[in-house]
């Protein structure tokens, strides 16, 4: 089977972790003997261009871990959405034509998020190739999709051969919003990379949060909740890894609460650092307002960590019993209580990791997706 993946975002020079799970899912599909290609069109903000003092619109064509990859990045023109979309579409069509000249026409296209769905519709109309879509965007739950884009999303979903959402809660939301059938298939975690590492015996207990630092991630509530629970227990620490517009506000909050000895802002972490941070911690905490899934939650659990997570849409499909951690309401009292309960309970890291392997590993999700593709193609492959 020849599968073409169209991600809405993808690792690039400015963000090496952007859409990393799309890359890993593509590589997992290739391991099963499928021919897999990927075309990624990455916009680069003018701010990033200014930071680097360099305008890079380079195209890259390469094969990595069995995936034939075509990528290009270009500067995004602020506010001029119509022009941006036209440029993006023309770049995609050019790359797709180059792709089929080299690798042939795919049997099926897999779109990740509706924002590149029009590419798949164009392929379907001009090359008679069906597509499936996995939707990831939290903007639907936050009512942040414009009326214009809702029309686009509806067209993309109704033209698709199969619609996937990455959590049960998100599936229900999209079914209701668009009156279109969605099925739940989660994202994958790389269980070869994220694994349990034996920790040295220690008295201290470390919570870890890894997320972009913006308001929807609620790290201010996390800091206040942690302070309420552990201000008088200096053996308990909290590390918050990530960067973003809320960094200074969060740092000032930590100082104001006199918690600089227990709460640390780590800053941006690369992939290796993320793994090391998880493996050296005792528990993961997610405080988000909205998540359609929560990739970092299963990465933490693959490392054997129990999780305290807010009921924000995604974790409800992951933390399904109390042997895995705690689901809490989105407020200071509930999050504080959840962290205390987790701190005072013993968890089996092997049980947690095995749960992830059985439900979110590359092998499990790849087999589910391959069955979807075969169902859509019938006897054609």
C-alpha positions as CSV (number, residue, x, y, z in Angstrom):
1,X,0.0,0.0,0.0
2,X,1.3,3.5,-0.9
3,X,0.3,6.0,1.8
4,X,0.9,9.8,1.6
5,X,0.9,11.7,4.9
6,X,0.0,15.4,4.9
7,X,0.7,16.9,8.4
8,X,-0.5,20.4,9.4
9,X,2.8,21.1,11.2
10,X,6.1,19.3,11.2
11,X,9.6,19.4,12.7
12,X,11.6,22.3,11.3
13,X,14.7,24.5,12.0
14,X,12.7,26.7,14.3
15,X,10.9,24.0,16.3
16,X,12.4,20.5,16.2
17,X,9.5,19.0,18.2
18,X,6.7,20.4,16.1
19,X,4.5,17.6,15.0
20,X,7.1,15.0,15.9
21,X,4.3,12.4,16.4
22,X,3.3,12.8,12.7
23,X,6.8,11.9,11.8
24,X,7.0,8.9,14.1
25,X,3.5,7.6,13.0
26,X,4.7,7.8,9.3
27,X,7.9,5.8,10.2
28,X,5.8,3.2,12.1
29,X,3.6,2.7,9.0
30,X,6.7,2.2,6.9
31,X,7.9,-0.6,9.1
32,X,4.9,-2.7,8.1
33,X,6.1,-2.8,4.5
34,X,4.0,0.1,3.3
35,X,5.4,2.6,0.9
36,X,5.1,5.9,2.8
37,X,5.5,9.5,1.7
38,X,5.1,12.8,3.5
39,X,4.7,16.3,2.2
40,X,5.0,19.2,4.7
41,X,4.6,22.9,4.0
42,X,5.9,24.8,7.0
43,X,5.2,28.5,7.5
44,X,7.9,30.5,9.4
45,X,6.9,33.6,11.3
46,X,8.5,36.9,10.5
47,X,9.7,37.0,14.1
48,X,11.6,33.8,13.6
49,X,13.2,35.1,10.4
50,X,14.2,38.2,12.3
51,X,15.7,36.2,15.2
52,X,17.8,34.1,12.8
53,X,18.7,37.1,10.6
54,X,18.2,34.7,7.7
55,X,15.4,34.0,5.2
56,X,15.4,30.3,4.4
57,X,12.9,29.0,1.9
58,X,14.8,25.9,1.1
59,X,13.1,22.7,-0.2
60,X,14.3,19.4,1.1
61,X,13.7,16.0,-0.4
62,X,15.0,13.0,1.5
63,X,14.2,9.5,2.7
64,X,14.4,8.9,6.5
65,X,13.4,5.6,8.3
66,X,11.5,4.5,5.2
67,X,9.5,7.7,4.7
68,X,10.0,9.6,1.4
69,X,9.8,13.2,2.7
70,X,9.3,16.4,0.8
71,X,9.4,19.6,2.9
72,X,9.5,23.3,2.3
73,X,9.3,26.3,4.6
74,X,8.5,29.9,3.7
75,X,7.9,33.1,5.6
76,X,4.3,33.8,6.6
77,X,2.9,37.2,5.6
78,X,1.2,38.6,8.7
79,X,-2.6,39.0,8.4
80,X,-2.7,38.6,4.6
81,X,-4.4,35.2,4.9
82,X,-5.7,34.9,1.3
83,X,-2.3,35.5,-0.2
84,X,-0.7,33.2,2.4
85,X,-3.1,30.4,1.5
86,X,-2.6,30.9,-2.2
87,X,1.2,30.7,-1.8
88,X,0.8,27.6,0.4
89,X,-1.5,25.9,-2.0
90,X,0.8,26.5,-5.0
91,X,3.8,25.3,-3.1
92,X,2.0,22.1,-2.2
93,X,0.8,21.4,-5.8
94,X,4.4,21.9,-7.0
95,X,5.8,19.5,-4.4
96,X,3.0,16.9,-5.0
97,X,3.7,16.8,-8.7
98,X,7.4,16.3,-8.0
99,X,6.5,13.6,-5.5
100,X,4.5,11.5,-8.0
101,X,7.1,12.0,-10.7
102,X,9.6,10.2,-8.4
103,X,7.4,7.9,-6.3
104,X,4.2,7.5,-8.2
105,X,0.6,8.2,-7.2
106,X,-0.4,7.1,-3.7
107,X,-3.2,4.7,-3.0
108,X,-4.5,6.8,-0.1
109,X,-3.8,10.1,1.6
110,X,-3.8,10.6,5.4
111,X,-4.5,14.2,6.4
112,X,-3.6,15.5,9.9
113,X,-6.0,18.4,10.7
114,X,-8.4,20.1,8.4
115,X,-6.0,23.0,7.7
116,X,-4.4,21.0,5.0
117,X,-7.6,19.2,4.1
118,X,-8.0,21.2,0.9
119,X,-4.8,19.7,-0.4
120,X,-6.3,16.3,0.0
121,X,-9.6,17.4,-1.7
122,X,-7.5,18.7,-4.7
123,X,-5.7,15.4,-4.9
124,X,-9.0,13.5,-4.7
125,X,-10.6,15.6,-7.5
126,X,-7.6,15.6,-9.8
127,X,-6.0,12.2,-9.2
128,X,-8.9,10.1,-7.9
129,X,-7.1,9.3,-4.6
130,X,-9.3,9.0,-1.4
131,X,-8.2,10.4,1.9
132,X,-8.8,9.9,5.6
133,X,-8.3,12.6,8.2
134,X,-7.2,12.7,11.8
135,X,-8.3,15.9,13.6
136,X,-6.1,17.3,16.4
137,X,-6.9,21.0,16.8
138,X,-8.0,22.2,20.2
139,X,-9.5,25.3,18.5
140,X,-12.7,23.4,18.0
141,X,-13.2,22.9,21.7
142,X,-12.2,26.5,22.4
143,X,-14.6,27.9,19.8
144,X,-11.8,29.7,18.1
145,X,-12.5,28.5,14.5
146,X,-13.7,31.3,12.3
147,X,-17.0,30.9,10.3
148,X,-15.0,30.7,7.1
149,X,-12.8,27.9,8.5
150,X,-15.8,26.0,9.9
151,X,-17.1,25.9,6.3
152,X,-13.7,24.6,5.1
153,X,-13.6,22.0,8.0
154,X,-17.1,20.7,7.2
155,X,-16.2,20.3,3.5
156,X,-13.0,18.5,4.4
157,X,-14.7,16.1,6.9
158,X,-17.7,15.3,4.6
159,X,-15.4,14.6,1.6
160,X,-13.2,12.3,3.6
161,X,-13.5,8.5,3.4
162,X,-12.9,8.2,7.2
163,X,-12.8,10.7,10.0
164,X,-10.7,10.1,13.1
165,X,-10.4,12.1,16.4
166,X,-7.7,11.6,18.9
167,X,-9.8,11.2,22.1
168,X,-13.3,10.0,23.0
169,X,-14.3,13.5,24.2
170,X,-13.1,15.1,21.0
171,X,-14.9,12.5,18.9
172,X,-18.2,13.4,20.6
173,X,-17.6,17.1,20.2
174,X,-16.9,16.8,16.4
175,X,-19.7,14.4,15.8
176,X,-22.1,16.9,17.4
177,X,-20.6,20.0,15.8
178,X,-20.5,18.7,12.2
179,X,-23.1,15.9,12.2
180,X,-20.3,13.7,10.7
181,X,-19.2,10.3,12.0
182,X,-15.8,10.4,13.8
183,X,-14.0,7.4,15.3
184,X,-11.4,7.4,18.1
185,X,-7.9,6.4,17.3
186,X,-5.2,8.0,19.5
187,X,-1.8,9.4,18.7
188,X,1.2,7.1,19.2
189,X,4.1,7.3,21.6
190,X,7.6,6.1,20.8
191,X,8.0,3.4,23.5
192,X,11.5,2.6,22.2
193,X,12.6,6.2,23.0
194,X,10.5,6.9,26.1
195,X,11.2,4.1,28.6
196,X,11.5,3.5,32.3
197,X,14.9,4.3,33.8
198,X,15.7,3.1,37.3
199,X,16.0,5.9,39.7
200,X,18.4,6.2,42.6
201,X,16.9,6.0,46.1
202,X,16.0,9.5,47.2
203,X,13.9,11.3,49.7
204,X,12.8,14.0,47.4
205,X,9.7,13.8,45.1
206,X,9.7,15.6,41.7
207,X,6.7,16.7,39.7
208,X,7.2,17.6,36.1
209,X,5.1,19.7,33.7
210,X,6.1,20.0,30.0
211,X,4.1,22.4,27.9
212,X,4.1,25.6,25.9
213,X,3.8,28.5,28.4
214,X,0.6,30.2,27.4
215,X,-2.7,30.9,29.2
216,X,-4.6,27.8,28.0
217,X,-1.9,25.5,29.6
218,X,-2.9,27.0,33.1
219,X,0.6,26.9,34.6
220,X,-0.4,29.8,36.9
221,X,-3.1,27.5,38.4
222,X,-0.5,24.7,38.6
223,X,2.0,26.9,40.5
224,X,-0.7,28.0,43.0
225,X,-2.0,24.4,43.4
226,X,1.5,23.1,44.0
227,X,2.2,25.9,46.5
228,X,-1.1,25.1,48.4
229,X,-0.2,21.4,48.6
230,X,3.6,21.5,49.3
231,X,4.7,24.9,50.5
232,X,5.6,23.3,53.9
233,X,7.3,20.3,52.4
234,X,10.7,21.2,50.9
235,X,11.3,17.6,49.7
236,X,8.7,18.1,46.9
237,X,9.8,20.0,43.8
238,X,8.0,21.1,40.6
239,X,9.8,21.6,37.3
240,X,8.0,23.4,34.4
241,X,9.7,22.9,31.1
242,X,8.8,24.9,28.0
243,X,8.9,28.5,26.8
244,X,6.2,30.9,25.6
245,X,4.6,34.3,26.3
246,X,3.7,33.6,29.9
247,X,7.3,32.9,31.0
248,X,7.9,36.2,32.8
249,X,4.4,36.2,34.4
250,X,5.0,32.7,35.8
251,X,8.4,33.6,37.0
252,X,7.1,36.6,38.8
253,X,4.3,34.5,40.4
254,X,6.9,32.0,41.7
255,X,8.8,34.8,43.3
256,X,5.7,36.4,44.7
257,X,4.7,33.1,46.3
258,X,8.2,32.6,47.7
259,X,8.6,29.3,46.0
260,X,11.8,29.7,44.1
261,X,13.5,26.9,46.0
262,X,10.7,24.4,45.1
263,X,9.5,25.5,41.6
264,X,11.8,25.8,38.6
265,X,11.1,27.1,35.1
266,X,13.4,25.0,33.0
267,X,12.9,26.8,29.7
268,X,12.7,25.1,26.3
269,X,13.7,21.4,26.2
270,X,14.8,19.4,23.2
271,X,13.7,15.8,22.7
272,X,16.6,14.2,24.7
273,X,16.1,16.7,27.5
274,X,12.3,15.9,27.6
275,X,13.1,12.2,28.0
276,X,15.7,12.9,30.7
277,X,13.4,15.2,32.6
278,X,10.6,12.6,32.6
279,X,12.9,9.7,33.6
280,X,14.3,11.7,36.5
281,X,10.9,12.7,37.8
282,X,8.4,10.9,39.9
283,X,5.1,12.2,38.5
284,X,3.7,14.2,35.6
285,X,1.1,16.9,36.0
286,X,-1.0,18.4,33.3
287,X,-3.0,21.6,34.1
288,X,-4.4,22.5,30.6
289,X,-7.7,24.1,29.9
290,X,-8.1,22.2,26.6
291,X,-6.3,19.2,25.1
292,X,-7.6,17.1,22.3
293,X,-5.2,14.4,23.3
294,X,-2.0,15.1,25.3
295,X,1.0,13.5,23.7
296,X,3.3,14.4,26.6
297,X,1.0,12.6,29.0
298,X,1.6,9.2,27.3
299,X,5.3,10.0,26.9
300,X,5.4,10.4,30.7
301,X,3.5,7.2,31.2
302,X,5.7,5.3,28.8
303,X,8.5,6.3,31.3
304,X,6.4,4.8,34.1
305,X,5.2,8.0,35.6
306,X,1.8,8.3,37.2
307,X,-0.2,11.4,36.0
308,X,-2.3,14.1,37.5
309,X,-4.3,15.6,34.7
310,X,-7.1,18.1,34.4
311,X,-10.4,17.0,32.7
312,X,-9.6,19.0,29.6
313,X,-10.8,16.7,26.8
314,X,-7.8,14.5,26.0
315,X,-6.7,12.9,29.3
316,X,-10.1,11.4,30.0
317,X,-9.3,8.8,27.2
318,X,-5.8,8.2,28.7
319,X,-6.0,8.1,32.5
320,X,-8.8,5.6,32.7
321,X,-8.2,4.1,36.1
322,X,-6.6,5.1,39.4
323,X,-3.6,2.8,38.9
324,X,-2.5,5.3,36.3
325,X,-3.0,8.5,38.2
326,X,-5.7,11.1,38.9
327,X,-8.2,13.1,36.8
328,X,-9.1,16.4,38.4
329,X,-11.3,19.4,37.8
330,X,-9.7,22.6,36.4
331,X,-9.3,24.6,39.7
332,X,-6.7,25.1,42.4
333,X,-8.4,23.0,45.1
334,X,-8.9,20.0,42.9
335,X,-5.5,20.0,41.3
336,X,-3.8,20.5,44.7
337,X,-5.8,17.6,46.2
338,X,-4.9,15.4,43.2
339,X,-1.2,16.1,43.5
340,X,-1.3,15.3,47.3
341,X,-3.2,12.1,46.7
342,X,-0.7,11.0,44.0
343,X,2.3,12.0,46.2
344,X,0.9,9.8,49.1
345,X,0.3,6.7,47.0
346,X,2.6,4.1,45.5
347,X,2.4,3.4,41.8
348,X,3.6,0.5,39.7
349,X,5.7,2.0,36.9
350,X,5.7,-1.3,35.0
351,X,1.9,-1.4,35.0
352,X,1.7,2.1,33.7
353,X,4.3,1.5,30.9
354,X,2.6,-1.7,29.9
355,X,-0.7,0.1,29.6
356,X,0.9,2.6,27.2
357,X,2.4,-0.2,25.1
358,X,-0.9,-2.1,24.9
359,X,-2.9,1.0,23.8
360,X,-0.7,3.7,22.3
361,X,2.5,2.1,20.9
362,X,3.4,2.5,17.3
363,X,2.6,-1.2,16.5
364,X,-0.9,-0.9,18.0
365,X,-1.9,2.3,16.3
366,X,-0.3,1.4,13.0
367,X,-2.3,-1.8,12.7
368,X,-5.5,0.2,13.5
369,X,-4.7,2.7,10.8
370,X,-3.8,0.1,8.2
371,X,-7.2,-1.5,8.8
372,X,-8.9,1.8,8.2
373,X,-6.9,2.3,4.9
374,X,-7.9,-1.2,3.7
375,X,-11.5,-0.5,4.5
376,X,-11.5,2.7,2.5
377,X,-9.8,1.1,-0.5
378,X,-11.7,-2.1,-0.5
379,X,-10.1,-4.7,-2.7
380,X,-7.9,-2.2,-4.6
381,X,-4.7,-3.0,-2.6
